[in-house]
Amino acid sequence: MEHTLSPIGVVVVSYNTAPLLRRCLASLQACTLPLRIVVVDNGSQDESVALVRREFPTVTVRERPDNPGYAAACNEGISLLVDTCGAILVLNPDTELLPGAIEAMADFLAAHPRVGLVGPRLLNPDHTLQRAAFRFPDLITTALDLFPPGEVLPGRLYDSWWHGRYPAELGDAPFPIDYPLGACMMVRSATIGEVGLMDEDYFMYCEEIDWCRRIKQAGWAIWQVPAAHVIHVGSAATGQFRWKMYVALWRARARYTAKFGGRGLRYAHTALVTLGMLRLIGKAWRDYFSGRIDRDSLRGQLLAYGLILRTTGNLAAQPVAKATG
């Protein structure tokens, strides 16, 4: 197939993940399409920037002294490429693209002009399937996240439609989805031109869900392309600040719910999160008294759960501007 979307722009946001970043950028070299690659570094303290400049001299590096968040960094990279590339591939640094992955996604976009965004099949490092196609979150998926299947609710619910999964992901045919995991997604530049960039009010998490929701509201389709195989390690950067990222996750979910849901949905979401955090607070105290966690872990958990309760309640009570990115 003729790749009418060439060249492909690639945006990688890095934060203290130098070894994984090296593997990610090296995997791009197998691509047969012309690529224009930008790495936006969010104030890494490791050798990420020096590594890119030393080993990948054709890659453009945008070095930031601070960390403005994932969405803001992505937007900086996308803005550099969107006017000169037919599509933009947004990548986490802990991904490794197997040969043909970029071509498969570009082929699908070229063959389906109303598809605005595609995601690949994600694999764990041992090449087992990693779930990467989801329905937009609702109260049921929120409840299942807070009261996990197998721990509180029946385990069979974990991999079900109710938990936002697609049974089609177990097959090999492309299929329409609401949104992919943001670790790897290719977006048509024309779609970005119509919908805009990511909403930078998300520091971390939910930015791809918000973006995909706006893309679908604008009439574009979103698909997973299983022929594109991408290995994803997961949590390479966010795992450096576990409890801060947990707070960021639920703050982002509260913003998403406030932005796209009516007042009733906001209050229902707040009630669910309140019950979920109270359960976790009780669990933290139980684990502390049973010796499973120490005092510092208890303090960190209680602080995180308290911040989530306060943030969620505040966003539920206040109108949130319908930002477009």
N, C-alpha and C positions, 0 to 999 in steps of 0.2 A: 504493500500500500504506500502511496505517496504521502509523506508526512507534511501536510499543509500547515501544521502548527509549528514547524521548526523555525528558529531555534527554540529550545526549551530552557526557560529560566529555572534555576534551582536556588532555593533559599534555605540555608541551614542556620539555626540559632544555637550558639554554643554557650556553655557555662561549666567550666571546670571538668570537661569530659575529653581531654586530649587523646587518650588512646582510642576511644570509641570514635571520635571525630576523624582520626586518621583512617580508620577502617571504612567509615562512611564515605569519605571523599575518594578513597582508593576504589571503592566499588563503583563509583560513577564513571571511572575510566573505561569500563567495558561497554558503555553505551555507544551505539553506532550513530546516534543523532548528535547534531551540534548542540552543546550546552553552554550556557552562561551562568556561572556559579558565583553566588555571594554568600559569605559567612558573616553573620552579624554576631559579634561576641559581646555578651552582657557582663563585662567587667570580670572575666575569669582571672583567677590568681595562679593558675597553672600555666603550662607552656602552649596553650591552645593557639594563641595568635602567632607566636613564633613558629610553631609547627607548620601552620598553614602557609606562612610566607616562605618557609625554608623548603618544604616538600611539595607544595602545590602552587607554584608561582603564577599560574594562570587564573587562580581563584582570587576574586576581589574580597578584601577583608574590610569590614566596618567595625572598628574597635570602639566600644563605648566604655566610659569610665565608671558607669553605674549599671544597675539592672532595672530597666524600665518595665520589665515584664515581657512575657513571651509574645503577646499580640503586638505590642509596640515594636519589638525587634523584628518580627515577621513583616510588619508593614513597611519598615525601613528598607528591608531587602526587596520586597515586592515592588515598591515604588521605583527602585533603580532599574527594574527589569521589565515591567509590565508593558511599556510602550514599544519595546523592541523584540518581544518574544510572543509566540502564539499561545503559550500556556506556561504556568508557573507550577513547579513542583516544590511543595513545602515539606521539608524533612526535619525530623529530629536527628541529633547527632548520634544517637544510639541505634540507628538503622543501618542495615547493609543490604543494598539492592542486588538481587541475583541477576545474572545476565538475561536481558530481554524484558526486564520489568518496566523500564521507562518506555520502551518501544510499544509494549502491549497497552499501556495506558494512553499513550499518544495516538495509537491506531484507533482505539475505541472512541476517543474524542473526535478524531478526524472523520470517523464513519457515522457518528451520531451528533449532528450539529445542534440539537437541543439539550444535549447533556452538558452541564456546566462544570461538573466536578466528578472525579472518579477517585476511588481508593483501591489499593491492591489487596491481595491476600497476605495478611501478616502471619509470620511464623515465629515461634519461640526459638531461642538459640539451638535447641535440639531438633528443630524443624517440625515440631508438632504445631497444630493449628492454634493461633492466638485470635480470639474473637476481636473483630475489627469493623463490624457492620452493625449499626444500632438504629432503633426507632427513637424519635425525639422523646426525652424523658417526660413522664407524667407522674401523677400521685402514686400509681401502682409501682413504677420502677423506683421511685423515691422510697416507698415503704420497704421494698425488697432490698434496697441498699442499706437501709437503717436497721432492718431486722433480717439479717442475712439468711438465705436458704441454706439449710444444713446446720445452722446454728440456732436459729429461732423458728424459722418457717421450714416446711418440707424441702429437702434438698433438690428434688426434681424440678423445682421452680427456677433454679439458678440459670439453666440453659434454655429457658422457655421464652416464647413470644411475650409473656407477661413481664419478663425482665429485660425487654428491649432487644432480644436476640432474633436473628433470622434463621429459620431452619435451612434456607437455601445456601447458607454459608458452608454447609457440610458437603455441598456438591461442587461441580466444576464450571457451571454455566454462569455468565454475568447476570446480575439481578439488581433491580432498583432498591435503594435504601434511603433512609432519612439522612444519615450522616456516617462518615467513617471515623475511626480513631484518628486523631489529628497527627499522629506520628509520621504519616505519609499520605499526602493527597495532592492530586494534580488538578489545577483549576484553569479553565479557559480564560485567557486574558480579556476577551470580550465580556465574559461574565463579571469579572472584577470591575471592568469599566462601567457596567450597568449597576452593580450592587454596591460597590465600594469596598473598602478594606475591612480588616477585622476591627471589632470594637475594642479599643485600647483600655476601656474601663475594667476589662477582665485582666488581672495581673497574670493569672495562671489558671488553666482549666476553663472549659465551656466556651472558649472563644471559637472553636471550630463548630460547636453545636449552634451557636448564635449565627455564625457566618452561613452555615448550611441552611438554617431556617430562613434567612433572608434570601438566599439563592433560590430556594424552592418557592418562596412567596413571589419572587419575580418571574416565575414560570419555567425555570430551568430544572432539569432532572439531575439526579445524583445516583451513581451506580457503583457497585463493586465489580472489579475485573479480576477474577481469580487467577487468570493466566499470568498476572504480574505478581511475582513472589518477592517479598521483602522481609528480612529478619529484623526483629525488634527486640532489644534487650529489655527496655522498660524501666522507668524511674531512675535513670542514670543521674540526672541532674536534680530532680525533685527529692530523691532519696537522701540528699545531703541535708535537708531540713524537714524531717519527717512531720513533726507536729505543725510547723508553720505551713506546710503544704496542705495538711488536712484542713486547717482553718481556711486556707485559700480556696480549696475545693468547695467547701460548703458556702463560703461567701460568694463564689462564682455562681453556684446553683441558686442561691437566693436572688442574685441579680437577674439571672436568666428568667426565673419564675416571675419576678416583679416586672420584668420588661415585656414578656410575652403573655402573661396570664392576667385575668381579671382579678378584682379584689377578693372574690370568693376563693379562687385558686391560691392566691397568696396566703390567705389565712389558713386554709387547709394544709398548705405546705409548711407553714410555720408550726402548726399543731403537730404535724408528723415529726418535724425536726426536733421539736421540744421533747416529745416522747422518746425519740431516739437518743438524744443527748442525755436525758435523765437515765435511760437504761445504761448508757456507757459510763456515766458517772458512778452509778451503783456497781457496775462491773469493775471499774478501776479500784474503788474502795475494797471490793471483795478480793481482787487480785493482790492488793497491798497487804491486807490482813492475813492472807494465806501464804504470803512470802513469794508470790510469783513476780512481783515488781518491787522496786525499791522506792524510797521517798522521792527521789528526783524524777523518776518516771511518773509517779502519781501526780506530782506537782505539774509536770508538763501536760499530762492528759487533762487534768482538771482545768488548767488555764485554757487549753484549746477548746474544750467543750463549752466553757463559759463564754469565750469570745464568739463561738458559733451561735450560741443562743442569743446573744445580744445583737449580732449582725443580722441574723435572720429576722428577728423581731423588728428591727429598725427599718429594713427594706420592705417588709410587709406593710408597714404603717405609712410609708411615704411613697408618693408617685415617682416613678422612674422615667426619665426622658426616653423616648423611643429612638435611641441613637441608631445611626446607620453605619457606624464604623469610624 
